């Protein structure tokens, strides 16, 4: 922050010097008649303005208690009150079942929140330079396990030489190592060598209701560190789709179940905690919509991953470095475009590539097959396929795929592989010609691939 200058507009420099005219130190009064029993003439406009000021000040200080200053601005009835406020004490989250004030919540959890900087070295026009991707995170255990978003540390996941730096509000800094990441749910675990840290307490996101107050602590823009914002739960059970690239430069699209909030969220908040009013983490701040697909600008649309959706994933990452038991088909699929649908081609997830030796190949799945259902769950897009697999199946489960092949419905039985480095590495086209193999179907119709690949 030393290199950033913030210029605030100060009322002392705004060129305005207002006042009520000549001022004489008043005699304290109860508002009754002056000596002699005669009331002074009233200056109506001035009195109304002064009384409005008094009401505003009294309303803000009601119930606080403290010193009172009596005064007049040309009127004996005008009283201005001043009050002291109690000092906000530093507290800890006792989880007593009672809501915390925002002040208490912030002071109780600040030490558990971190800023994360990922330093990467890039070569631009022959010049080597260092760039930094900044995000947020929170302490999960006393011995240094920290939670953040996968996309915050994605460069480190793709390149082991990339450094991850963790910063605390008290100025402490550590170099962290990546323990494991799970791109499909946009979560990651990093580890610092430290003990005696203050961990957060995880809440129950299934108990959240729309309209409930929530709070975020994070590092917007990577510069306004440890910013505290508040809002409410705006909606539950939203499905949003995000996109990124894998190590081979292919587009990878991920569909997330998220809760929506109007907490102020900006780049740099990603990976930070979302608290309920009891001081428990109920979500991981993940994304913000700034523009719809139609180009309409949007504000106040923030999203967080419900903590209940990833509790088991976080434990798996700590124990194994990846999530065990995730189903994997070994295919690349894409959308059937609207033009093709207008010619009678059904919506679904059309197969572009089948990995050698994968469960999809063993099940008989072929390029240009259109997956329209898994068991009784309809599939009308690649994101629907993703959601169906991640929600309903584990590695080793068997399911029935409904596919359309050359305008005929075919049923295939598949037993899912486990998603791991080996199966993902096998699911890469061996040649560019194979990657484009699905351009023309066996019955003469053409598919379009405008939205990138989906890897399953």
Secondary structure, DSSP 4 states (H G I P E B T S, - for coil): -TT-------GGGSS-----S---PPPP--SSPPTTSPPPPP-HHHHHHHHHHHHHHHHHHTTT--------SS-TT--------PPPPP------SSPPPHHHHHHHHGGGEEEEEEEEEEEETTEEEEEEEEEEEEE-STTSEEEE-GGGSHHHHH-TT-EEEEEETTS-EEEEEEEEEEGGGTEEEEE-S--S-----B--GGG--TT-EEEEEEEETTTEEEEEEEEEEEEEEEEEEEEEE-TTS-EEEEEEEEEEE-S---TT-TT-EEEETTS-EEEEEEEE--B-TTS-B--S-EEEEEHHHHHHHHHHHHHHSS-TT-EE--EEEEEPPHHHHHTTPPPSEEEEEE-TT-HHHHHT--TT-EEEEETTEE--SHHHHHHHHHHH--TT-EEEEEEEETTEEEEEEEEPEEPSHHHHHHSS-SSHHHHTGGGB-TTS-B----S-BEE-
